[in-house]
Amino acid sequence: MSAKGNGRQEAIKSAMQHGNKLGAGAAKRRSSHLTKPEKVHVVMKEFQRGTLHSGGGGIVKDRKQAIAIALSEARKGKK
C-alpha cells in the first residue's frame, strides 16, 4: 500500500477513536481531514457499534436514519 493510502487509513482510524459521550464522534469527524466517502464509512461504523447519536441525543437504531446522518455530515464542510 502506498504511503498516501496508509495515511488515509490512519485518518479513518483516528476519527473512529472517541469516547461514548454525546457529540464526541461528530466533533472528531469535523476536526479530521476525511473525504466524503470516508466520513460516510466512519458514521456507518459508529452505527454498527451502537455509538452513533442523533441530534436529540438518543442512540440511532434505524439504518435509514444512520445513512441520512452520514450523507448530511459528508455534505458539511469543516467549520
PDB file with SEQRES, HELIX, SHEET and CRYST1 records, atoms N, CA, C and O in Angstrom:
SEQRES   1 A   79  MET SER ALA LYS GLY ASN GLY ARG GLN GLU ALA ILE LYS          
SEQRES   2 A   79  SER ALA MET GLN HIS GLY ASN LYS LEU GLY ALA GLY ALA          
SEQRES   3 A   79  ALA LYS ARG ARG SER SER HIS LEU THR LYS PRO GLU LYS          
SEQRES   4 A   79  VAL HIS VAL VAL MET LYS GLU PHE GLN ARG GLY THR LEU          
SEQRES   5 A   79  HIS SER GLY GLY GLY GLY ILE VAL LYS ASP ARG LYS GLN          
SEQRES   6 A   79  ALA ILE ALA ILE ALA LEU SER GLU ALA ARG LYS GLY LYS          
SEQRES   7 A   79  LYS                                                          
HELIX    1 AA1 ALA A    3  ALA A   15  1                                  13    
HELIX    2 AA2 ALA A   24  SER A   31  1                                   8    
HELIX    3 AA3 LYS A   36  ARG A   49  1                                  14    
HELIX    4 AA4 ARG A   63  ARG A   75  1                                  13    
CRYST1    1.000    1.000    1.000  90.00  90.00  90.00 P 1           1          
ATOM      1  N   MET A   1       0.849  -1.174   0.000  1.00  0.00           N  
ATOM      2  CA  MET A   1       0.000   0.000   0.000  1.00  0.00           C  
ATOM      3  C   MET A   1       0.890   1.232   0.000  1.00  0.00           C  
ATOM      4  O   MET A   1       1.951   1.237   0.625  1.00  0.00           O  
ATOM      5  N   SER A   2       0.468   2.258  -0.689  1.00  0.00           N  
ATOM      6  CA  SER A   2       1.271   3.464  -0.784  1.00  0.00           C  
ATOM      7  C   SER A   2       1.231   4.239   0.532  1.00  0.00           C  
ATOM      8  O   SER A   2       0.381   4.005   1.390  1.00  0.00           O  
ATOM      9  N   ALA A   3       2.170   5.159   0.660  1.00  0.00           N  
ATOM     10  CA  ALA A   3       2.227   5.964   1.875  1.00  0.00           C  
ATOM     11  C   ALA A   3       0.968   6.819   2.019  1.00  0.00           C  
ATOM     12  O   ALA A   3       0.474   7.026   3.128  1.00  0.00           O  
ATOM     13  N   LYS A   4       0.451   7.315   0.890  1.00  0.00           N  
ATOM     14  CA  LYS A   4      -0.755   8.125   0.929  1.00  0.00           C  
ATOM     15  C   LYS A   4      -1.952   7.295   1.402  1.00  0.00           C  
ATOM     16  O   LYS A   4      -2.756   7.764   2.208  1.00  0.00           O  
ATOM     17  N   GLY A   5      -2.065   6.073   0.902  1.00  0.00           N  
ATOM     18  CA  GLY A   5      -3.156   5.188   1.309  1.00  0.00           C  
ATOM     19  C   GLY A   5      -3.074   4.836   2.782  1.00  0.00           C  
ATOM     20  O   GLY A   5      -4.097   4.734   3.460  1.00  0.00           O  
ATOM     21  N   ASN A   6      -1.862   4.651   3.275  1.00  0.00           N  
ATOM     22  CA  ASN A   6      -1.667   4.333   4.680  1.00  0.00           C  
ATOM     23  C   ASN A   6      -2.068   5.520   5.550  1.00  0.00           C  
ATOM     24  O   ASN A   6      -2.624   5.335   6.633  1.00  0.00           O  
ATOM     25  N   GLY A   7      -1.791   6.729   5.090  1.00  0.00           N  
ATOM     26  CA  GLY A   7      -2.184   7.928   5.829  1.00  0.00           C  
ATOM     27  C   GLY A   7      -3.688   8.074   5.913  1.00  0.00           C  
ATOM     28  O   GLY A   7      -4.214   8.531   6.928  1.00  0.00           O  
ATOM     29  N   ARG A   8      -4.387   7.687   4.854  1.00  0.00           N  
ATOM     30  CA  ARG A   8      -5.851   7.756   4.854  1.00  0.00           C  
ATOM     31  C   ARG A   8      -6.418   6.775   5.879  1.00  0.00           C  
ATOM     32  O   ARG A   8      -7.368   7.088   6.595  1.00  0.00           O  
ATOM     33  N   GLN A   9      -5.816   5.580   5.936  1.00  0.00           N  
ATOM     34  CA  GLN A   9      -6.274   4.583   6.907  1.00  0.00           C  
ATOM     35  C   GLN A   9      -6.080   5.105   8.335  1.00  0.00           C  
ATOM     36  O   GLN A   9      -6.923   4.883   9.204  1.00  0.00           O  
ATOM     37  N   GLU A  10      -4.967   5.796   8.565  1.00  0.00           N  
ATOM     38  CA  GLU A  10      -4.703   6.362   9.890  1.00  0.00           C  
ATOM     39  C   GLU A  10      -5.721   7.458  10.214  1.00  0.00           C  
ATOM     40  O   GLU A  10      -6.155   7.574  11.360  1.00  0.00           O  
ATOM     41  N   ALA A  11      -6.104   8.262   9.221  1.00  0.00           N  
ATOM     42  CA  ALA A  11      -7.092   9.319   9.444  1.00  0.00           C  
ATOM     43  C   ALA A  11      -8.447   8.718   9.817  1.00  0.00           C  
ATOM     44  O   ALA A  11      -9.130   9.218  10.710  1.00  0.00           O  
ATOM     45  N   ILE A  12      -8.826   7.652   9.133  1.00  0.00           N  
ATOM     46  CA  ILE A  12     -10.091   6.980   9.441  1.00  0.00           C  
ATOM     47  C   ILE A  12     -10.042   6.383  10.838  1.00  0.00           C  
ATOM     48  O   ILE A  12     -10.985   6.525  11.617  1.00  0.00           O  
ATOM     49  N   LYS A  13      -8.942   5.718  11.149  1.00  0.00           N  
ATOM     50  CA  LYS A  13      -8.794   5.096  12.466  1.00  0.00           C  
ATOM     51  C   LYS A  13      -8.841   6.150  13.570  1.00  0.00           C  
ATOM     52  O   LYS A  13      -9.443   5.932  14.621  1.00  0.00           O  
ATOM     53  N   SER A  14      -8.204   7.292  13.324  1.00  0.00           N  
ATOM     54  CA  SER A  14      -8.196   8.370  14.306  1.00  0.00           C  
ATOM     55  C   SER A  14      -9.597   8.935  14.518  1.00  0.00           C  
ATOM     56  O   SER A  14      -9.980   9.233  15.650  1.00  0.00           O  
ATOM     57  N   ALA A  15     -10.360   9.082  13.447  1.00  0.00           N  
ATOM     58  CA  ALA A  15     -11.712   9.628  13.545  1.00  0.00           C  
ATOM     59  C   ALA A  15     -12.642   8.687  14.289  1.00  0.00           C  
ATOM     60  O   ALA A  15     -13.647   9.127  14.848  1.00  0.00           O  
ATOM     61  N   MET A  16     -12.326   7.411  14.304  1.00  0.00           N  
ATOM     62  CA  MET A  16     -13.197   6.435  14.963  1.00  0.00           C  
ATOM     63  C   MET A  16     -12.861   6.267  16.442  1.00  0.00           C  
ATOM     64  O   MET A  16     -13.591   5.590  17.164  1.00  0.00           O  
ATOM     65  N   GLN A  17     -11.771   6.872  16.901  1.00  0.00           N  
ATOM     66  CA  GLN A  17     -11.382   6.731  18.302  1.00  0.00           C  
ATOM     67  C   GLN A  17     -11.890   7.935  19.087  1.00  0.00           C  
ATOM     68  O   GLN A  17     -11.321   9.024  19.009  1.00  0.00           O  
ATOM     69  N   HIS A  18     -12.946   7.732  19.831  1.00  0.00           N  
ATOM     70  CA  HIS A  18     -13.520   8.792  20.645  1.00  0.00           C  
ATOM     71  C   HIS A  18     -14.302   8.157  21.775  1.00  0.00           C  
ATOM     72  O   HIS A  18     -14.643   6.975  21.738  1.00  0.00           O  
ATOM     73  N   GLY A  19     -14.575   8.965  22.771  1.00  0.00           N  
ATOM     74  CA  GLY A  19     -15.373   8.490  23.894  1.00  0.00           C  
ATOM     75  C   GLY A  19     -16.817   8.327  23.491  1.00  0.00           C  
ATOM     76  O   GLY A  19     -17.224   8.796  22.429  1.00  0.00           O  
ATOM     77  N   ASN A  20     -17.596   7.667  24.326  1.00  0.00           N  
ATOM     78  CA  ASN A  20     -19.003   7.418  24.015  1.00  0.00           C  
ATOM     79  C   ASN A  20     -19.888   8.516  24.587  1.00  0.00           C  
ATOM     80  O   ASN A  20     -21.080   8.300  24.803  1.00  0.00           O  
ATOM     81  N   LYS A  21     -19.320   9.690  24.834  1.00  0.00           N  
ATOM     82  CA  LYS A  21     -20.163  10.768  25.327  1.00  0.00           C  
ATOM     83  C   LYS A  21     -20.834  11.482  24.161  1.00  0.00           C  
ATOM     84  O   LYS A  21     -20.341  11.442  23.034  1.00  0.00           O  
ATOM     85  N   LEU A  22     -21.938  12.122  24.432  1.00  0.00           N  
ATOM     86  CA  LEU A  22     -22.759  12.748  23.400  1.00  0.00           C  
ATOM     87  C   LEU A  22     -21.971  13.785  22.612  1.00  0.00           C  
ATOM     88  O   LEU A  22     -21.376  14.691  23.196  1.00  0.00           O  
ATOM     89  N   GLY A  23     -21.965  13.657  21.304  1.00  0.00           N  
ATOM     90  CA  GLY A  23     -21.315  14.616  20.427  1.00  0.00           C  
ATOM     91  C   GLY A  23     -19.838  14.387  20.191  1.00  0.00           C  
ATOM     92  O   GLY A  23     -19.227  15.099  19.394  1.00  0.00           O  
ATOM     93  N   ALA A  24     -19.246  13.406  20.868  1.00  0.00           N  
ATOM     94  CA  ALA A  24     -17.805  13.179  20.722  1.00  0.00           C  
ATOM     95  C   ALA A  24     -17.451  12.721  19.317  1.00  0.00           C  
ATOM     96  O   ALA A  24     -16.447  13.164  18.759  1.00  0.00           O  
ATOM     97  N   GLY A  25     -18.256  11.842  18.737  1.00  0.00           N  
ATOM     98  CA  GLY A  25     -17.970  11.334  17.398  1.00  0.00           C  
ATOM     99  C   GLY A  25     -18.105  12.403  16.333  1.00  0.00           C  
ATOM    100  O   GLY A  25     -17.278  12.494  15.427  1.00  0.00           O  
ATOM    101  N   ALA A  26     -19.159  13.221  16.443  1.00  0.00           N  
ATOM    102  CA  ALA A  26     -19.377  14.281  15.452  1.00  0.00           C  
ATOM    103  C   ALA A  26     -18.258  15.307  15.513  1.00  0.00           C  
ATOM    104  O   ALA A  26     -17.790  15.775  14.476  1.00  0.00           O  
ATOM    105  N   ALA A  27     -17.825  15.662  16.717  1.00  0.00           N  
ATOM    106  CA  ALA A  27     -16.736  16.633  16.856  1.00  0.00           C  
ATOM    107  C   ALA A  27     -15.449  16.077  16.279  1.00  0.00           C  
ATOM    108  O   ALA A  27     -14.692  16.805  15.637  1.00  0.00           O  
ATOM    109  N   LYS A  28     -15.192  14.804  16.497  1.00  0.00           N  
ATOM    110  CA  LYS A  28     -13.976  14.175  15.979  1.00  0.00           C  
ATOM    111  C   LYS A  28     -14.005  14.125  14.448  1.00  0.00           C  
ATOM    112  O   LYS A  28     -12.982  14.343  13.799  1.00  0.00           O  
ATOM    113  N   ARG A  29     -15.171  13.840  13.878  1.00  0.00           N  
ATOM    114  CA  ARG A  29     -15.272  13.788  12.414  1.00  0.00           C  
ATOM    115  C   ARG A  29     -15.097  15.168  11.793  1.00  0.00           C  
ATOM    116  O   ARG A  29     -14.525  15.287  10.709  1.00  0.00           O  
ATOM    117  N   ARG A  30     -15.579  16.209  12.460  1.00  0.00           N  
ATOM    118  CA  ARG A  30     -15.416  17.565  11.937  1.00  0.00           C  
ATOM    119  C   ARG A  30     -13.956  17.989  11.964  1.00  0.00           C  
ATOM    120  O   ARG A  30     -13.497  18.679  11.054  1.00  0.00           O  
ATOM    121  N   SER A  31     -13.221  17.585  12.993  1.00  0.00           N  
ATOM    122  CA  SER A  31     -11.844  18.045  13.143  1.00  0.00           C  
ATOM    123  C   SER A  31     -10.866  17.266  12.260  1.00  0.00           C  
ATOM    124  O   SER A  31      -9.763  17.745  11.997  1.00  0.00           O  
ATOM    125  N   SER A  32     -11.250  16.087  11.803  1.00  0.00           N  
ATOM    126  CA  SER A  32     -10.335  15.286  10.986  1.00  0.00           C  
ATOM    127  C   SER A  32     -10.490  15.638   9.513  1.00  0.00           C  
ATOM    128  O   SER A  32     -11.537  16.125   9.085  1.00  0.00           O  
ATOM    129  N   HIS A  33      -9.452  15.388   8.755  1.00  0.00           N  
ATOM    130  CA  HIS A  33      -9.457  15.697   7.322  1.00  0.00           C  
ATOM    131  C   HIS A  33      -9.847  14.445   6.544  1.00  0.00           C  
ATOM    132  O   HIS A  33      -8.997  13.775   5.958  1.00  0.00           O  
ATOM    133  N   LEU A  34     -11.128  14.141   6.546  1.00  0.00           N  
ATOM    134  CA  LEU A  34     -11.626  12.960   5.856  1.00  0.00           C  
ATOM    135  C   LEU A  34     -12.340  13.376   4.577  1.00  0.00           C  
ATOM    136  O   LEU A  34     -12.947  14.445   4.507  1.00  0.00           O  
ATOM    137  N   THR A  35     -12.260  12.527   3.581  1.00  0.00           N  
ATOM    138  CA  THR A  35     -13.021  12.763   2.364  1.00  0.00           C  
ATOM    139  C   THR A  35     -14.477  12.385   2.632  1.00  0.00           C  
ATOM    140  O   THR A  35     -14.774  11.780   3.663  1.00  0.00           O  
ATOM    141  N   LYS A  36     -15.372  12.726   1.737  1.00  0.00           N  
ATOM    142  CA  LYS A  36     -16.793  12.432   1.937  1.00  0.00           C  
ATOM    143  C   LYS A  36     -17.065  10.937   2.094  1.00  0.00           C  
ATOM    144  O   LYS A  36     -17.796  10.554   3.007  1.00  0.00           O  
ATOM    145  N   PRO A  37     -16.504  10.075   1.237  1.00  0.00           N  
ATOM    146  CA  PRO A  37     -16.761   8.641   1.434  1.00  0.00           C  
ATOM    147  C   PRO A  37     -16.192   8.111   2.759  1.00  0.00           C  
ATOM    148  O   PRO A  37     -16.757   7.200   3.363  1.00  0.00           O  
ATOM    149  N   GLU A  38     -15.088   8.681   3.196  1.00  0.00           N  
ATOM    150  CA  GLU A  38     -14.508   8.243   4.466  1.00  0.00           C  
ATOM    151  C   GLU A  38     -15.393   8.649   5.635  1.00  0.00           C  
ATOM    152  O   GLU A  38     -15.522   7.896   6.600  1.00  0.00           O  
ATOM    153  N   LYS A  39     -16.008   9.835   5.565  1.00  0.00           N  
ATOM    154  CA  LYS A  39     -16.925  10.261   6.623  1.00  0.00           C  
ATOM    155  C   LYS A  39     -18.129   9.333   6.694  1.00  0.00           C  
ATOM    156  O   LYS A  39     -18.572   8.963   7.781  1.00  0.00           O  
ATOM    157  N   VAL A  40     -18.660   8.957   5.529  1.00  0.00           N  
ATOM    158  CA  VAL A  40     -19.796   8.042   5.497  1.00  0.00           C  
ATOM    159  C   VAL A  40     -19.397   6.708   6.120  1.00  0.00           C  
ATOM    160  O   VAL A  40     -20.161   6.121   6.887  1.00  0.00           O  
ATOM    161  N   HIS A  41     -18.199   6.232   5.788  1.00  0.00           N  
ATOM    162  CA  HIS A  41     -17.697   4.967   6.331  1.00  0.00           C  
ATOM    163  C   HIS A  41     -17.611   5.032   7.859  1.00  0.00           C  
ATOM    164  O   HIS A  41     -18.028   4.099   8.546  1.00  0.00           O  
ATOM    165  N   VAL A  42     -17.076   6.119   8.383  1.00  0.00           N  
ATOM    166  CA  VAL A  42     -16.903   6.256   9.830  1.00  0.00           C  
ATOM    167  C   VAL A  42     -18.256   6.314  10.530  1.00  0.00           C  
ATOM    168  O   VAL A  42     -18.438   5.691  11.576  1.00  0.00           O  
ATOM    169  N   VAL A  43     -19.205   7.057   9.964  1.00  0.00           N  
ATOM    170  CA  VAL A  43     -20.534   7.158  10.580  1.00  0.00           C  
ATOM    171  C   VAL A  43     -21.222   5.798  10.592  1.00  0.00           C  
ATOM    172  O   VAL A  43     -21.839   5.428  11.592  1.00  0.00           O  
ATOM    173  N   MET A  44     -21.126   5.058   9.508  1.00  0.00           N  
ATOM    174  CA  MET A  44     -21.775   3.747   9.459  1.00  0.00           C  
ATOM    175  C   MET A  44     -21.109   2.765  10.421  1.00  0.00           C  
ATOM    176  O   MET A  44     -21.787   1.911  10.992  1.00  0.00           O  
ATOM    177  N   LYS A  45     -19.802   2.871  10.609  1.00  0.00           N  
ATOM    178  CA  LYS A  45     -19.132   2.018  11.598  1.00  0.00           C  
ATOM    179  C   LYS A  45     -19.628   2.345  12.999  1.00  0.00           C  
ATOM    180  O   LYS A  45     -19.829   1.445  13.814  1.00  0.00           O  
ATOM    181  N   GLU A  46     -19.829   3.647  13.286  1.00  0.00           N  
ATOM    182  CA  GLU A  46     -20.367   4.032  14.595  1.00  0.00           C  
ATOM    183  C   GLU A  46     -21.764   3.454  14.780  1.00  0.00           C  
ATOM    184  O   GLU A  46     -22.111   2.992  15.867  1.00  0.00           O  
ATOM    185  N   PHE A  47     -22.563   3.480  13.719  1.00  0.00           N  
ATOM    186  CA  PHE A  47     -23.908   2.907  13.799  1.00  0.00           C  
ATOM    187  C   PHE A  47     -23.827   1.420  14.115  1.00  0.00           C  
ATOM    188  O   PHE A  47     -24.568   0.922  14.962  1.00  0.00           O  
ATOM    189  N   GLN A  48     -22.927   0.708  13.435  1.00  0.00           N  
ATOM    190  CA  GLN A  48     -22.787  -0.725  13.654  1.00  0.00           C  
ATOM    191  C   GLN A  48     -22.327  -1.030  15.080  1.00  0.00           C  
ATOM    192  O   GLN A  48     -22.735  -2.035  15.661  1.00  0.00           O  
ATOM    193  N   ARG A  49     -21.474  -0.162  15.648  1.00  0.00           N  
ATOM    194  CA  ARG A  49     -21.005  -0.361  17.021  1.00  0.00           C  
ATOM    195  C   ARG A  49     -22.048   0.040  18.047  1.00  0.00           C  
ATOM    196  O   ARG A  49     -21.962  -0.339  19.215  1.00  0.00           O  
ATOM    197  N   GLY A  50     -23.059   0.828  17.594  1.00  0.00           N  
ATOM    198  CA  GLY A  50     -24.108   1.281  18.510  1.00  0.00           C  
ATOM    199  C   GLY A  50     -23.734   2.549  19.247  1.00  0.00           C  
ATOM    200  O   GLY A  50     -24.295   2.827  20.307  1.00  0.00           O  
ATOM    201  N   THR A  51     -22.792   3.335  18.711  1.00  0.00           N  
ATOM    202  CA  THR A  51     -22.376   4.562  19.381  1.00  0.00           C  
ATOM    203  C   THR A  51     -22.762   5.819  18.615  1.00  0.00           C  
ATOM    204  O   THR A  51     -22.344   6.915  18.987  1.00  0.00           O  
ATOM    205  N   LEU A  52     -23.554   5.685  17.549  1.00  0.00           N  
ATOM    206  CA  LEU A  52     -23.976   6.844  16.769  1.00  0.00           C  
ATOM    207  C   LEU A  52     -25.176   7.490  17.450  1.00  0.00           C  
ATOM    208  O   LEU A  52     -26.192   6.837  17.688  1.00  0.00           O  
ATOM    209  N   HIS A  53     -25.050   8.777  17.759  1.00  0.00           N  
ATOM    210  CA  HIS A  53     -26.118   9.517  18.420  1.00  0.00           C  
ATOM    211  C   HIS A  53     -26.788  10.453  17.422  1.00  0.00           C  
ATOM    212  O   HIS A  53     -26.138  10.985  16.523  1.00  0.00           O  
ATOM    213  N   SER A  54     -28.083  10.646  17.589  1.00  0.00           N  
ATOM    214  CA  SER A  54     -28.805  11.597  16.749  1.00  0.00           C  
ATOM    215  C   SER A  54     -28.644  12.989  17.347  1.00  0.00           C  
ATOM    216  O   SER A  54     -28.036  13.148  18.405  1.00  0.00           O  
ATOM    217  N   GLY A  55     -29.185  13.988  16.675  1.00  0.00           N  
ATOM    218  CA  GLY A  55     -29.095  15.360  17.173  1.00  0.00           C  
ATOM    219  C   GLY A  55     -29.785  15.542  18.506  1.00  0.00           C  
ATOM    220  O   GLY A  55     -29.382  16.390  19.301  1.00  0.00           O  
ATOM    221  N   GLY A  56     -30.818  14.759  18.764  1.00  0.00           N  
ATOM    222  CA  GLY A  56     -31.550  14.856  20.021  1.00  0.00           C  
ATOM    223  C   GLY A  56     -30.874  14.135  21.169  1.00  0.00           C  
ATOM    224  O   GLY A  56     -31.304  14.266  22.315  1.00  0.00           O  
ATOM    225  N   GLY A  57     -29.831  13.379  20.888  1.00  0.00           N  
ATOM    226  CA  GLY A  57     -29.079  12.723  21.943  1.00  0.00           C  
ATOM    227  C   GLY A  57     -29.299  11.230  22.050  1.00  0.00           C  
ATOM    228  O   GLY A  57     -28.521  10.539  22.707  1.00  0.00           O  
ATOM    229  N   GLY A  58     -30.349  10.713  21.414  1.00  0.00           N  
ATOM    230  CA  GLY A  58     -30.603   9.282  21.504  1.00  0.00           C  
ATOM    231  C   GLY A  58     -29.713   8.490  20.560  1.00  0.00           C  
ATOM    232  O   GLY A  58     -29.225   9.015  19.559  1.00  0.00           O  
ATOM    233  N   ILE A  59     -29.511   7.234  20.888  1.00  0.00           N  
ATOM    234  CA  ILE A  59     -28.716   6.363  20.031  1.00  0.00           C  
ATOM    235  C   ILE A  59     -29.544   5.978  18.814  1.00  0.00           C  
ATOM    236  O   ILE A  59     -30.715   5.618  18.933  1.00  0.00           O  
ATOM    237  N   VAL A  60     -28.926   6.058  17.649  1.00  0.00           N  
ATOM    238  CA  VAL A  60     -29.606   5.759  16.394  1.00  0.00           C  
ATOM    239  C   VAL A  60     -29.751   4.245  16.248  1.00  0.00           C  
ATOM    240  O   VAL A  60     -28.768   3.509  16.338  1.00  0.00           O  
ATOM    241  N   LYS A  61     -30.993   3.782  16.020  1.00  0.00           N  
ATOM    242  CA  LYS A  61     -31.248   2.354  15.866  1.00  0.00           C  
ATOM    243  C   LYS A  61     -31.742   1.996  14.468  1.00  0.00           C  
ATOM    244  O   LYS A  61     -31.809   0.819  14.113  1.00  0.00           O  
ATOM    245  N   ASP A  62     -32.087   3.010  13.672  1.00  0.00           N  
ATOM    246  CA  ASP A  62     -32.620   2.789  12.336  1.00  0.00           C  
ATOM    247  C   ASP A  62     -31.519   3.015  11.302  1.00  0.00           C  
ATOM    248  O   ASP A  62     -30.870   4.061  11.298  1.00  0.00           O  
ATOM    249  N   ARG A  63     -31.311   2.033  10.428  1.00  0.00           N  
ATOM    250  CA  ARG A  63     -30.250   2.112   9.419  1.00  0.00           C  
ATOM    251  C   ARG A  63     -30.461   3.288   8.475  1.00  0.00           C  
ATOM    252  O   ARG A  63     -29.503   3.953   8.081  1.00  0.00           O  
ATOM    253  N   LYS A  64     -31.720   3.546   8.109  1.00  0.00           N  
ATOM    254  CA  LYS A  64     -32.004   4.659   7.198  1.00  0.00           C  
ATOM    255  C   LYS A  64     -31.659   6.001   7.835  1.00  0.00           C  
ATOM    256  O   LYS A  64     -31.187   6.910   7.152  1.00  0.00           O  
ATOM    257  N   GLN A  65     -31.891   6.128   9.134  1.00  0.00           N  
ATOM    258  CA  GLN A  65     -31.530   7.360   9.826  1.00  0.00           C  
ATOM    259  C   GLN A  65     -30.012   7.509   9.865  1.00  0.00           C  
ATOM    260  O   GLN A  65     -29.496   8.617   9.721  1.00  0.00           O  
ATOM    261  N   ALA A  66     -29.293   6.405  10.059  1.00  0.00           N  
ATOM    262  CA  ALA A  66     -27.832   6.443  10.075  1.00  0.00           C  
ATOM    263  C   ALA A  66     -27.295   6.882   8.714  1.00  0.00           C  
ATOM    264  O   ALA A  66     -26.341   7.655   8.637  1.00  0.00           O  
ATOM    265  N   ILE A  67     -27.907   6.390   7.651  1.00  0.00           N  
ATOM    266  CA  ILE A  67     -27.491   6.786   6.300  1.00  0.00           C  
ATOM    267  C   ILE A  67     -27.751   8.277   6.094  1.00  0.00           C  
ATOM    268  O   ILE A  67     -26.923   8.973   5.505  1.00  0.00           O  
ATOM    269  N   ALA A  68     -28.885   8.771   6.570  1.00  0.00           N  
ATOM    270  CA  ALA A  68     -29.206  10.190   6.430  1.00  0.00           C  
ATOM    271  C   ALA A  68     -28.198  11.056   7.181  1.00  0.00           C  
ATOM    272  O   ALA A  68     -27.773  12.094   6.674  1.00  0.00           O  
ATOM    273  N   ILE A  69     -27.814  10.635   8.382  1.00  0.00           N  
ATOM    274  CA  ILE A  69     -26.808  11.364   9.155  1.00  0.00           C  
ATOM    275  C   ILE A  69     -25.475  11.342   8.431  1.00  0.00           C  
ATOM    276  O   ILE A  69     -24.791  12.363   8.351  1.00  0.00           O  
ATOM    277  N   ALA A  70     -25.100  10.178   7.899  1.00  0.00           N  
ATOM    278  CA  ALA A  70     -23.818  10.046   7.204  1.00  0.00           C  
ATOM    279  C   ALA A  70     -23.746  10.962   5.985  1.00  0.00           C  
ATOM    280  O   ALA A  70     -22.740  11.638   5.775  1.00  0.00           O  
ATOM    281  N   LEU A  71     -24.806  10.987   5.185  1.00  0.00           N  
ATOM    282  CA  LEU A  71     -24.820  11.828   3.990  1.00  0.00           C  
ATOM    283  C   LEU A  71     -24.849  13.306   4.353  1.00  0.00           C  
ATOM    284  O   LEU A  71     -24.234  14.129   3.675  1.00  0.00           O  
ATOM    285  N   SER A  72     -25.559  13.639   5.418  1.00  0.00           N  
ATOM    286  CA  SER A  72     -25.624  15.026   5.855  1.00  0.00           C  
ATOM    287  C   SER A  72     -24.247  15.511   6.323  1.00  0.00           C  
ATOM    288  O   SER A  72     -23.824  16.612   5.970  1.00  0.00           O  
ATOM    289  N   GLU A  73     -23.561  14.704   7.105  1.00  0.00           N  
ATOM    290  CA  GLU A  73     -22.249  15.089   7.592  1.00  0.00           C  
ATOM    291  C   GLU A  73     -21.218  15.114   6.466  1.00  0.00           C  
ATOM    292  O   GLU A  73     -20.270  15.897   6.509  1.00  0.00           O  
ATOM    293  N   ALA A  74     -21.398  14.272   5.475  1.00  0.00           N  
ATOM    294  CA  ALA A  74     -20.473  14.281   4.333  1.00  0.00           C  
ATOM    295  C   ALA A  74     -20.631  15.567   3.534  1.00  0.00           C  
ATOM    296  O   ALA A  74     -19.661  16.075   2.972  1.00  0.00           O  
ATOM    297  N   ARG A  75     -21.851  16.094   3.482  1.00  0.00           N  
ATOM    298  CA  ARG A  75     -22.088  17.352   2.761  1.00  0.00           C  
ATOM    299  C   ARG A  75     -21.473  18.544   3.478  1.00  0.00           C  
ATOM    300  O   ARG A  75     -21.001  19.484   2.838  1.00  0.00           O  
ATOM    301  N   LYS A  76     -21.480  18.505   4.801  1.00  0.00           N  
ATOM    302  CA  LYS A  76     -20.970  19.633   5.577  1.00  0.00           C  
ATOM    303  C   LYS A  76     -19.453  19.700   5.477  1.00  0.00           C  
ATOM    304  O   LYS A  76     -18.771  18.677   5.518  1.00  0.00           O  
ATOM    305  N   GLY A  77     -18.951  20.880   5.350  1.00  0.00           N  
ATOM    306  CA  GLY A  77     -17.515  21.078   5.325  1.00  0.00           C  
ATOM    307  C   GLY A  77     -16.963  21.254   6.725  1.00  0.00           C  
ATOM    308  O   GLY A  77     -17.713  21.256   7.701  1.00  0.00           O  
ATOM    309  N   LYS A  78     -15.673  21.400   6.820  1.00  0.00           N  
ATOM    310  CA  LYS A  78     -15.040  21.632   8.112  1.00  0.00           C  
ATOM    311  C   LYS A  78     -15.341  23.056   8.552  1.00  0.00           C  
ATOM    312  O   LYS A  78     -15.212  23.992   7.763  1.00  0.00           O  
ATOM    313  N   LYS A  79     -15.743  23.225   9.814  1.00  0.00           N  
ATOM    314  CA  LYS A  79     -16.054  24.562  10.328  1.00  0.00           C  
ATOM    315  C   LYS A  79     -15.008  25.012  11.305  1.00  0.00           C  
ATOM    316  O   LYS A  79     -15.100  26.115  11.844  1.00  0.00           O  
TER     317      LYS A  79                                                      
END                                                                             
